[in-house]
Amino acid sequence: MKNSLVLFLVFAALIRSFASVEPNLKVVYKEVDGIKLSMDIFFPENHKMNNQSPAILFFHGGGWKGGGVAHFYNQAAYLASRGMVAISVQYRTEKPHGTTPIECVKDGKSAMRWIKTHASEYGIDPNRIVAGGGSAGGHVAAAMATLEGFNEEGEDTSVSCVPKALVLFNPVANNGPNGYGFERVHEYWEGFSPAHNLIKNAPPTLIMLGTKDKLFTVSQAQEYKQKMEVLGLRCDLILYDDQDHAFFNIDMNKELHFKTMEDADVFLTSLGYLKGKPIVNKFRESINEK
């Protein structure tokens, strides 16, 4: 009951936190069971379609049940202002499409494979594509990097769906008996939980988490980080004091909404996807004027 209340509040925050910015382009990347799924693309200023720019795919939160593609518009617009092609991805969820958490992961993998195979059409370097997301969307991003199964039938799995890095906002990445959503995924959780399927080629990962989060706890995040480091992998964990789940949404905490953008920027800069210092204050001023 308590988790249901938390999720209700999260959904409400997502609805209220739609950004004032708009994408440059919307394209359909997948059609399944009569459902067309799209990507909303933000291009850097003066972007050319023959560029070789890094890119990031964002997956919205919503507990695998709902949420909206506009959830990460602000983050996408900011990273586009820094030189990345930033994409907010629609994927199937339970309330509008009658699907299960499995389809969320299938669509995430499809999105990554589609953008890799169409990268040259949009000025994207197929070898520099990152994934990010919040809550259930963070799970989808992490699942793309760690899970072997849950691929769409008939899809070309020779195209890797593993991102080059992960930017995760309170991801519900532990789905075991003490983790998020176990009652819904218990029949297949062992192959579905990123925390239980970390592999040697998992990409560098940033996890941003509130210390009061009950859906993905600090101890679970610390264990995730430890497992990655045992494998010789990088996992940065940033904890935000006294913050609950979904703290990074603009309606939940405006200051941390922009602070997490800056922290993601620093992480991506350390990996060479961005150059120079963060310009979050400049971006914040620009959207406040709209």
C-alpha positions as CSV (number, residue, x, y, z in Angstrom):
1,M,0.0,0.0,0.0
2,K,2.8,2.4,0.9
3,N,4.6,1.8,-2.4
4,S,1.4,2.4,-4.3
5,L,1.1,5.8,-2.6
6,V,4.7,6.6,-3.5
7,L,4.1,5.7,-7.1
8,F,0.9,7.7,-7.2
9,L,2.8,10.8,-6.0
10,V,5.5,10.1,-8.6
11,F,3.0,9.8,-11.4
12,A,1.5,13.1,-10.3
13,A,4.9,14.7,-10.3
14,L,5.6,13.4,-13.8
15,I,2.4,14.9,-15.1
16,R,3.1,18.3,-13.6
17,S,6.8,18.4,-14.5
18,F,6.4,18.4,-18.3
19,A,9.0,20.8,-19.7
20,S,8.5,24.0,-21.7
21,V,11.0,22.9,-24.3
22,E,10.1,21.0,-27.4
23,P,12.0,18.5,-29.6
24,N,13.2,19.3,-33.0
25,L,12.0,16.0,-34.6
26,K,9.7,13.1,-33.8
27,V,10.3,9.8,-35.6
28,V,8.7,6.3,-35.3
29,Y,11.2,3.7,-34.4
30,K,8.9,0.7,-33.9
31,E,5.4,-0.6,-34.7
32,V,4.1,-3.6,-32.8
33,D,0.6,-4.9,-32.4
34,G,-0.7,-1.8,-34.2
35,I,1.1,0.6,-31.8
36,K,3.6,3.1,-33.2
37,L,6.4,4.1,-30.8
38,S,8.3,7.3,-31.4
39,M,11.5,9.1,-30.4
40,D,11.5,12.8,-29.7
41,I,14.9,14.2,-30.8
42,F,16.7,17.3,-29.6
43,F,19.6,18.4,-31.9
44,P,22.5,20.7,-30.9
45,E,22.5,24.1,-32.4
46,N,23.7,24.1,-36.0
47,H,23.7,20.3,-36.0
48,K,24.3,18.7,-39.4
49,M,23.0,15.3,-40.4
50,N,26.5,14.4,-41.6
51,N,28.0,15.0,-38.1
52,Q,29.3,12.3,-35.8
53,S,27.9,13.6,-32.6
54,P,27.5,11.6,-29.4
55,A,23.9,10.8,-28.4
56,I,21.8,9.8,-25.4
57,L,18.5,8.0,-25.2
58,F,16.2,8.9,-22.2
59,F,13.5,6.6,-20.8
60,H,10.8,8.1,-18.6
61,G,9.6,6.9,-15.3
62,G,6.2,5.6,-14.3
63,G,6.6,2.2,-12.6
64,W,6.3,0.3,-16.0
65,K,2.7,1.4,-15.8
66,G,2.5,4.9,-17.2
67,G,4.5,8.1,-17.5
68,G,5.2,10.3,-20.5
69,V,7.8,11.0,-23.1
70,A,8.1,14.6,-22.0
71,H,9.5,13.6,-18.6
72,F,13.1,14.1,-19.8
73,Y,12.6,17.0,-22.2
74,N,14.6,19.4,-19.9
75,Q,17.5,17.0,-19.6
76,A,17.4,16.3,-23.3
77,A,17.3,19.9,-24.2
78,Y,20.2,20.7,-21.8
79,L,22.5,18.0,-23.2
80,A,21.6,19.1,-26.7
81,S,22.8,22.5,-25.8
82,R,26.1,20.9,-24.7
83,G,26.6,19.1,-28.1
84,M,24.8,15.7,-27.7
85,V,21.9,14.5,-29.8
86,A,19.4,13.8,-27.0
87,I,16.4,11.6,-27.5
88,S,13.4,11.0,-25.3
89,V,11.9,7.5,-26.1
90,Q,8.3,6.4,-25.9
91,Y,7.9,2.8,-24.8
92,R,4.9,0.5,-24.0
93,T,3.5,0.6,-20.5
94,E,0.6,-1.1,-18.7
95,K,-2.0,1.5,-18.5
96,P,-2.2,2.7,-22.1
97,H,-1.0,-0.5,-23.8
98,G,-2.0,-3.4,-21.5
99,T,1.6,-4.6,-21.4
100,T,4.0,-6.0,-18.8
101,P,7.4,-4.9,-17.6
102,I,8.9,-7.3,-20.2
103,E,7.7,-5.1,-23.1
104,C,9.3,-2.0,-21.5
105,V,12.7,-3.7,-21.8
106,K,12.0,-5.1,-25.3
107,D,11.2,-1.6,-26.5
108,G,14.3,-0.1,-24.9
109,K,16.5,-2.6,-26.7
110,S,14.6,-1.9,-29.9
111,A,15.2,1.8,-29.6
112,M,18.9,1.4,-29.1
113,R,19.2,-1.0,-32.0
114,W,17.1,1.3,-34.3
115,I,19.1,4.5,-33.5
116,K,22.4,2.6,-34.0
117,T,21.3,1.4,-37.5
118,H,20.0,4.8,-38.4
119,A,22.7,6.9,-36.8
120,S,24.1,8.2,-40.1
121,E,20.7,9.7,-41.0
122,Y,20.7,11.9,-37.9
123,G,24.4,12.9,-37.5
124,I,25.0,10.4,-34.7
125,D,28.2,8.4,-34.0
126,P,26.8,4.8,-33.5
127,N,29.8,4.0,-31.2
128,R,29.0,6.9,-28.8
129,I,25.4,6.3,-27.7
130,V,24.6,6.6,-24.0
131,A,21.3,5.7,-22.2
132,G,19.6,7.2,-19.2
133,G,16.4,7.2,-17.4
134,G,14.5,7.7,-14.1
135,S,12.9,5.1,-11.9
136,A,11.4,2.4,-14.2
137,G,13.0,4.2,-17.1
138,G,16.3,3.8,-15.3
139,H,15.6,0.1,-15.0
140,V,15.0,0.0,-18.8
141,A,18.3,1.7,-19.4
142,A,20.2,-0.6,-17.0
143,A,18.4,-3.6,-18.4
144,M,19.6,-2.8,-21.9
145,A,23.2,-3.0,-20.6
146,T,22.9,-6.1,-18.5
147,L,20.2,-8.5,-19.6
148,E,20.7,-11.1,-22.2
149,G,17.0,-11.9,-22.8
150,F,13.8,-9.9,-23.4
151,N,14.5,-9.1,-27.1
152,E,11.7,-8.4,-29.5
153,E,10.9,-11.4,-31.7
154,G,12.5,-11.2,-35.1
155,E,14.8,-8.4,-34.2
156,D,18.4,-8.4,-35.4
157,T,20.2,-9.1,-32.1
158,S,23.6,-9.0,-33.8
159,V,23.2,-5.2,-33.3
160,S,24.3,-4.6,-29.7
161,C,21.8,-2.8,-27.5
162,V,24.4,-2.1,-24.8
163,P,24.9,1.7,-24.3
164,K,28.4,3.1,-23.9
165,A,27.5,4.6,-20.6
166,L,24.5,4.9,-18.2
167,V,23.0,8.0,-16.5
168,L,20.5,6.7,-14.0
169,F,18.1,8.8,-11.9
170,N,16.9,6.7,-8.9
171,P,16.7,3.5,-11.1
172,V,14.6,0.7,-9.7
173,A,17.4,-1.7,-10.7
174,N,17.0,-4.3,-8.0
175,N,13.9,-6.5,-8.7
176,G,14.7,-9.4,-6.4
177,P,12.7,-10.5,-3.4
178,N,13.6,-7.3,-1.4
179,G,13.6,-5.1,-4.5
180,Y,11.1,-3.1,-6.5
181,G,8.3,-4.8,-8.4
182,F,9.1,-8.3,-7.3
183,E,5.4,-9.2,-7.0
184,R,4.9,-8.4,-10.7
185,V,8.1,-10.0,-12.1
186,H,8.6,-12.9,-9.6
187,E,8.3,-15.5,-12.3
188,Y,11.3,-14.2,-14.2
189,W,13.0,-11.8,-11.8
190,E,16.4,-13.6,-11.9
191,G,16.9,-12.8,-15.5
192,F,15.2,-9.4,-15.3
193,S,16.9,-7.6,-12.4
194,P,20.0,-5.6,-13.5
195,A,21.5,-5.8,-10.0
196,H,21.5,-9.6,-10.3
197,N,22.9,-9.7,-13.9
198,L,25.8,-7.3,-13.9
199,I,28.3,-8.4,-16.5
200,K,32.0,-7.8,-17.3
201,N,31.2,-5.5,-20.3
202,A,28.6,-3.3,-18.4
203,P,29.3,0.3,-19.3
204,P,30.4,3.1,-16.9
205,T,27.4,4.0,-14.8
206,L,26.2,7.1,-12.8
207,I,23.5,6.5,-10.2
208,M,21.9,9.6,-8.6
209,L,19.8,8.7,-5.6
210,G,18.0,10.3,-2.7
211,T,18.9,8.9,0.7
212,K,15.3,8.4,1.7
213,D,14.4,6.4,-1.5
214,K,12.4,3.3,-0.5
215,L,12.0,1.9,-4.0
216,F,15.8,1.6,-4.7
217,T,17.5,2.0,-1.3
218,V,20.9,3.3,-0.6
219,S,22.1,-0.1,0.5
220,Q,20.9,-1.6,-2.8
221,A,22.7,1.1,-4.7
222,Q,25.9,0.6,-2.7
223,E,25.7,-3.1,-3.4
224,Y,25.2,-2.4,-7.1
225,K,28.3,-0.2,-7.1
226,Q,30.3,-2.8,-5.2
227,K,29.4,-5.5,-7.7
228,M,30.5,-3.4,-10.6
229,E,33.8,-2.5,-9.0
230,V,34.5,-6.1,-8.3
231,L,34.2,-6.6,-12.0
232,G,36.6,-3.8,-12.6
233,L,33.9,-1.4,-13.8
234,R,33.2,2.2,-13.0
235,C,30.1,3.0,-11.0
236,D,29.7,6.5,-9.6
237,L,27.1,6.9,-6.9
238,I,25.9,10.3,-5.8
239,L,23.6,10.5,-2.8
240,Y,21.3,13.5,-2.2
241,D,20.6,14.0,1.5
242,D,17.0,13.7,2.8
243,Q,15.6,13.2,-0.7
244,D,12.9,10.7,-1.6
245,H,12.2,8.8,-4.8
246,A,11.7,11.1,-7.9
247,F,13.5,14.0,-6.1
248,F,15.1,15.1,-9.4
249,N,11.8,16.1,-11.0
250,I,11.4,19.8,-11.4
251,D,8.1,19.8,-9.4
252,M,9.7,17.9,-6.6
253,N,12.8,19.9,-6.1
254,K,13.7,22.6,-8.7
255,E,17.3,23.1,-7.4
256,L,18.1,19.4,-7.5
257,H,16.4,19.1,-10.9
258,F,19.2,21.3,-12.3
259,K,21.9,20.0,-9.9
260,T,21.4,16.5,-11.2
261,M,21.8,17.9,-14.8
262,E,25.1,19.3,-13.7
263,D,26.2,16.1,-12.1
264,A,25.3,14.1,-15.2
265,D,27.2,16.7,-17.3
266,V,30.4,16.2,-15.1
267,F,30.1,12.4,-15.5
268,L,29.7,12.6,-19.3
269,T,32.5,15.1,-19.6
270,S,34.8,12.7,-17.7
271,L,34.0,10.1,-20.3
272,G,34.7,12.5,-23.2
273,Y,31.1,12.9,-24.5
274,L,31.0,16.6,-23.5
275,K,33.7,19.3,-23.5
276,G,34.2,22.3,-21.2
277,K,32.3,23.2,-18.1
278,P,28.6,22.7,-17.4
279,I,26.3,25.6,-18.5
280,V,23.3,24.6,-16.3
281,N,22.7,28.2,-15.1
282,K,22.6,29.6,-18.6
283,F,20.2,26.8,-19.7
284,R,18.0,27.4,-16.6
285,E,17.7,31.1,-17.5
286,S,16.9,30.3,-21.1
287,I,13.9,28.0,-20.2
288,N,12.7,30.3,-17.5
289,E,12.3,32.9,-20.2
290,K,9.9,30.7,-22.2
